[in-house]
Amino acid sequence: MYGIYIHVPFCTTRCPYCHFVLIESDGRDRRFDDAVVRHMQASEKIAYASVYFGGGTPSLLEPERIARLLAAARGLFDARDPLEVTLEANPEALDADRLRAFRQAGVNRLSIGVQSLRDSELKFLGRTHSADDARKAVRAAREAGFVNIVVDAIFGVPNQEFGATLGEIIEWNPEHVSLYGLTVEKGTELERSVKRGLALPGDVEQKRDYEMAMDRLGAAGYRHYELSNFAKPGFEAVHNSGYWDGRPYLGFGPGAHSFVPHRRWANAANVEKYLAGDREPVMVEELTRDQRMIEAVFLGLRRDVGIDVDAFEREFKIIFREHYANALGRARDTVEWSGTRLKLTRRGRLLADSVIGAFA
């Protein structure tokens, strides 16, 4: 079963840590809608269980434009209900009427980019909303009838009061929380600031905040089902789980990626070229057996259910414990066996990158 990803490349301003494909725009360029529909028309016919509008700021699009894109997908592909439709949204300019219109358009999962509930931290992150804007947006989403709300937040910000932000988010009782450590991506304004001497919190501080989040969200009833994601039971992301399970997906919009076993590709990242109709894929890659094994380990260990070793051995015709004997020895107390599944321990989650790297 496929997922459909639609990359909306418009943002009113680029945040200093952002490396995504986007242009600074109000999002009113309707050539985008036409380009995506034409791209869908030229694509293979699939059955799909989820649509994810990412960006950029997809909530800049008017609700009727979201409805048009969803109708095009239903008309061209085979939608398997119940269909999960996620819309990423920034808190500014979200009111109950607009959110009700998004629901009527077909959106049933709203991902709100809160990031922080301290105005000084939001200013550092280059966000265009205030903490009060975020609070109002979550209240408006409930008022509009959303019963599946995702709240995104960032830790690793200098002089951060992450515990206060986390505590307030837990009080809101969203169905899903996604937490991301602030990372320095190449070519971003944040990278340039670091090169000029900006000091960011180190690994010790980031691990402390991450461990606090694991404890507090766990106590509040959230399942830590993927390294960055926590959900109330039954509200785990269908779309993102498809990525971690290795299921196929098609990406529409500039820079969006697609995957079918055992091949992946990306759309051209130039926004103007895509809007003009350039759909020629770039970065086409046929995955080797070794690449597929590495990715199966990487994606499996990210999830709380771990790697299904029996399935792994059937697919790759190896004995897992023998093939990865050295890596298992180095990992020691960072991984554990649960029947025939290999999982990260609590300590392993704090050291995930280095643990997973041992299997490469």
VOGU-3710 file (C-alpha; in Angstrom, 3 decimals, decimal comma):
1> mygiyihvpf> 0,000/0,000/0,000  1,411/3,375/-1,062  1,597/6,732/0,641  1,336/9,990/-1,290  3,514/12,935/-0,292  2,802/16,422/-1,684  5,542/18,974/-1,088  4,201/22,528/-0,902  7,297/24,731/-1,463  5,949/28,027/-0,133
11> cttrcpychf> 6,872/29,798/3,105  6,454/33,437/4,052  10,044/33,301/5,315  12,782/30,680/5,594  13,758/29,696/9,131  17,531/29,816/9,737  17,764/26,063/10,415  15,671/25,022/7,393  17,243/23,184/4,444  14,039/22,107/2,696
21> vliesdgrdr> 13,130/22,980/-0,888  11,063/26,157/-0,729  10,726/29,742/-1,885  9,582/32,718/0,149  6,066/33,257/-1,128  2,493/33,754/0,011  1,581/30,474/-1,701  -0,993/31,959/-4,078  0,696/30,689/-7,242  -1,929/28,296/-8,592
31> rfddavvrhm> 0,527/26,909/-11,131  1,513/24,637/-8,250  -1,872/22,930/-8,156  -1,859/22,420/-11,927  1,701/21,052/-11,891  0,889/18,510/-9,174  -2,277/17,331/-10,922  -0,399/16,911/-14,230  2,302/14,995/-12,375  -0,310/12,697/-10,857
41> qasekiayas> -1,850/12,130/-14,281  1,544/11,032/-15,627  2,234/8,644/-12,736  1,584/4,949/-12,380  -1,771/3,928/-10,944  -1,507/2,912/-7,306  -3,554/2,045/-4,231  -2,809/4,403/-1,356  -3,656/4,697/2,346  -2,338/8,167/3,223
51> vyfgggtpsl> -1,708/11,643/1,859  0,771/13,962/3,546  0,970/17,676/2,696  4,433/18,787/3,809  6,551/21,805/3,149  7,145/24,610/3,259  3,853/25,731/4,744  0,973/23,754/3,220  -1,550/25,686/5,316  -0,839/28,710/3,074
61> leperiarll> -2,940/27,008/0,398  -6,622/27,786/0,478  -8,783/24,860/1,663  -10,455/24,534/-1,735  -7,034/23,974/-3,301  -6,318/21,170/-0,845  -9,730/19,731/-1,747  -8,868/19,875/-5,451  -5,592/18,004/-4,973  -7,262/15,343/-2,842
71> aaarglfdar> -10,043/14,945/-5,412  -7,439/14,549/-8,162  -5,705/11,800/-6,177  -9,002/9,974/-5,600  -9,918/10,272/-9,253  -6,583/8,987/-10,536  -5,589/6,456/-7,865  -7,285/3,878/-5,658  -7,862/5,356/-2,188  -8,124/2,791/0,596
81> dplevtlean> -10,340/4,071/3,395  -10,020/5,044/6,160  -7,612/7,433/4,462  -5,194/9,406/6,640  -4,740/12,966/5,314  -2,157/15,083/7,140  -1,645/18,818/6,692  1,381/20,571/8,151  0,432/24,013/9,452  2,138/26,982/11,024
91> pealdadrlr> 0,219/28,537/13,930  -0,152/32,004/12,434  -3,362/32,775/10,531  -5,101/29,632/11,740  -8,614/30,234/13,001  -11,506/27,864/13,585  -13,296/28,797/10,343  -10,237/28,141/8,174  -9,528/24,914/10,026  -13,138/23,772/9,603
101> afrqagvnrl> -12,723/24,388/5,871  -9,593/22,223/5,841  -11,565/19,446/7,558  -14,347/19,748/4,994  -11,686/19,538/2,273  -10,660/16,131/3,612  -7,853/16,829/6,087  -8,258/14,639/9,187  -4,814/14,973/10,794  -3,297/18,365/11,583
111> sigvqslrds> 0,418/18,783/12,319  1,092/22,140/13,978  4,648/23,494/13,969  4,687/24,919/17,486  8,480/24,393/17,993  8,602/26,359/21,280  6,331/28,185/23,716  8,871/30,868/24,608  8,911/33,957/22,396  12,672/34,439/22,802
121> elkflgrths> 13,276/30,902/21,538  10,873/31,380/18,635  12,743/34,543/17,677  16,042/32,627/17,696  14,457/29,951/15,478  13,226/32,602/13,036  9,606/31,624/13,497  6,965/34,152/12,472  4,460/33,156/15,152  4,348/33,837/18,882
131> addarkavra> 3,741/31,415/21,721  0,215/32,793/22,058  -0,375/32,169/18,345  0,490/28,507/18,955  -1,863/28,254/21,926  -4,695/29,832/19,937  -4,053/27,543/16,954  -4,358/24,382/19,048  -7,557/25,659/20,686  -8,946/26,584/17,253
141> areagfvniv> -8,131/23,119/15,900  -10,147/21,510/18,707  -12,967/23,985/18,152  -12,936/23,079/14,453  -13,406/19,413/15,357  -9,936/17,931/14,798  -9,506/14,777/16,869  -6,014/13,932/15,584  -3,592/16,757/16,321  0,182/16,550/16,079
151> vdaifgvpnq> 2,369/19,072/17,896  5,960/19,545/16,696  8,629/20,948/19,024  12,389/21,481/18,864  14,963/20,971/21,612  18,615/21,943/21,607  18,025/25,705/21,425  20,467/27,948/23,360  19,196/29,012/26,802  16,066/26,944/26,280
161> efgatlgeii> 13,312/26,259/28,801  12,362/23,017/27,089  10,733/21,526/30,161  8,245/24,385/30,326  7,302/24,000/26,660  6,972/20,230/27,018  4,838/20,551/30,133  2,372/22,882/28,442  2,153/20,667/25,369  1,309/17,697/27,588
171> ewnpehvsly> -1,447/19,769/29,217  -2,970/20,317/25,771  -3,251/16,518/25,418  -2,594/16,266/21,656  -2,848/12,834/20,093  0,724/12,940/18,814  3,953/14,771/19,678  7,015/14,962/17,413  10,291/16,171/18,935  13,385/17,096/16,971
181> gltvekgtel> 16,829/18,053/18,145  18,068/21,253/16,508  20,598/20,231/13,878  22,978/22,288/11,775  22,300/21,586/8,097  24,687/22,540/5,322  23,983/25,816/3,571  21,609/27,183/6,210  21,830/30,473/8,037  22,248/28,492/11,248
191> ersvkrglal> 25,393/26,869/9,845  26,777/30,288/8,975  25,998/31,530/12,486  27,792/28,549/14,039  30,817/29,253/11,862  30,754/32,829/13,154  30,899/31,541/16,729  27,334/30,763/17,816  27,430/28,073/20,525  24,654/25,481/20,557
201> pgdveqkrdy> 23,863/23,087/23,409  26,032/19,988/23,291  25,196/16,292/23,354  24,872/16,198/27,135  22,198/18,890/27,174  20,315/17,409/24,227  20,332/13,914/25,760  19,078/15,367/29,060  16,100/17,027/27,336  15,369/13,958/25,221
211> emamdrlgaa> 15,412/11,689/28,271  13,112/14,092/30,110  10,720/13,949/27,160  10,746/10,139/27,165  9,887/10,087/30,865  7,219/12,777/30,887  5,467/11,760/27,690  5,557/8,104/28,736  3,974/8,987/32,066  1,283/10,944/30,185
221> gyrhyelsnf> 0,274/7,867/28,176  2,218/8,373/24,959  3,858/5,458/23,179  7,411/6,253/22,057  6,903/4,344/18,828  9,736/5,954/16,822  12,821/7,850/17,924  11,291/11,293/17,311  7,626/10,426/17,666  5,222/9,825/20,544
231> akpgfeavhn> 1,543/8,940/20,124  -1,505/8,076/22,135  -2,495/4,443/21,393  -4,099/4,204/17,962  -2,767/7,571/16,767  0,580/6,454/15,362  1,161/8,066/11,953  0,019/5,832/9,100  1,989/7,794/6,508  5,297/8,082/8,336
241> sgywdgrpyl> 5,062/4,498/9,534  5,059/3,551/5,869  8,523/5,096/5,502  9,863/3,169/8,493  8,230/-0,075/7,346  9,776/0,237/3,882  6,443/0,619/2,094  6,358/2,426/-1,282  5,380/6,063/-1,715  5,078/8,634/-4,484
251> gfgpgahsfv> 6,209/12,236/-4,029  4,692/15,188/-5,870  6,000/18,744/-5,811  9,540/20,123/-6,240  12,213/18,110/-4,442  9,779/15,413/-3,279  11,136/11,862/-3,115  9,549/8,603/-4,255  10,326/4,986/-3,484  9,332/1,613/-4,864
261> phrrwanaan> 11,247/-1,546/-4,035  14,170/-1,343/-4,782  14,371/2,030/-6,472  14,095/5,649/-5,353  14,229/9,009/-7,047  13,567/12,693/-6,448  11,833/15,432/-8,360  13,860/18,395/-9,547  14,346/20,809/-6,656  14,017/23,977/-8,739
271> vekylagdre> 10,573/25,324/-7,896  10,127/27,385/-11,080  11,094/24,450/-13,300  8,628/22,177/-11,535  5,831/24,735/-11,829  6,628/25,023/-15,528  6,114/21,281/-15,939  9,576/19,751/-15,504  8,831/16,320/-14,023  12,035/14,592/-15,058
281> pvmveeltrd> 13,239/12,596/-12,020  16,695/13,227/-10,627  18,830/11,254/-8,192  17,490/7,955/-9,539  19,032/5,162/-7,499  18,752/1,394/-7,765  19,404/0,088/-4,264  21,973/-2,659/-3,871  21,439/-5,584/-1,524  23,916/-4,056/0,961
291> qrmieavflg> 22,097/-0,710/0,887  18,783/-2,430/1,485  20,188/-4,346/4,449  21,632/-1,200/6,005  18,350/0,661/5,576  16,334/-2,226/7,012  18,519/-2,131/10,141  18,415/1,675/10,354  14,649/1,930/9,961  13,935/-1,073/12,170
301> lrrdvgidvd> 15,974/0,179/15,098  14,286/3,591/14,915  10,975/1,973/15,893  9,990/0,643/19,283  9,044/-2,714/17,721  12,595/-3,102/16,428  13,848/-5,304/13,605  11,842/-8,398/12,688  14,891/-10,640/12,391  12,964/-13,623/10,993
311> aferefkiif> 11,658/-11,482/8,114  15,115/-9,926/7,659  16,724/-13,365/7,343  14,097/-14,556/4,864  14,597/-11,523/2,642  18,395/-11,388/2,678  19,207/-15,098/3,115  21,607/-14,596/6,022  21,841/-15,602/9,676  21,489/-12,271/11,444
321> rehyanalgr> 23,447/-13,093/14,596  26,352/-14,414/12,560  26,407/-11,644/9,968  26,245/-8,883/12,591  28,227/-10,645/15,329  30,785/-7,825/15,619  28,145/-5,096/15,627  26,100/-6,928/18,273  29,211/-7,255/20,391  29,952/-3,546/20,146
331> ardtvewsgt> 26,327/-2,587/20,818  26,061/-4,606/24,059  23,723/-2,765/26,442  22,326/-0,466/23,740  20,286/-3,224/22,052  18,186/-6,062/23,413  16,323/-9,081/22,113  12,567/-9,452/22,470  11,831/-12,861/21,033  13,049/-12,665/17,455
341> rlkltrrgrl> 13,081/-8,866/17,384  16,103/-6,660/18,048  15,361/-3,318/19,715  17,202/-0,350/21,139  17,366/-0,173/24,924  16,632/3,100/26,678  20,357/3,884/26,627  20,418/2,888/22,969  17,799/5,496/22,147  20,028/8,156/23,674
351> ladsvigafa> 22,929/6,956/21,498  20,905/5,910/18,463  23,113/7,333/15,717  26,267/5,640/16,929  24,468/2,363/17,707  22,872/2,156/14,277  26,161/3,182/12,697  27,805/0,082/14,181  25,693/-2,069/11,851  26,671/-0,199/8,683
//
